[in-house]
Amino acid sequence: MTATEVTILRFFRRFQVGPAEMLFLNSADCKVGASSFTPAMRRLIEKGIVVKERPDQAYSLTYEGYRLSRSESVQEPVAKPRAKRKLQRQK
């Protein structure tokens, strides 16, 4: 799965979209370029993960897509804790 495909599935996950629930999204919503969004969405549709719905920019997840969107491979990366910096006393 490409990085753009994972980003799209994360978008579904962020809004807690279940199977057969419609979500309106586009490349700007997912913060990816249109040149990578369209082919990625096409691949997700061809794989049976996403379904293109009737209104423009409307998509829904299949049951397989929902399972994938909830999987660990699609989870947002966890930010590493910041290192504590020593405070220097002023003299």
Protein Blocks (a to p, Z undefined) as FASTA:
>chain_A
ZZklmmmmmmmmmnopaehiacdddfklnopafklmmmmmmmmmmnopaccdfbehiacd
dfklmmmmmpmklpccdddddddddddddZZ
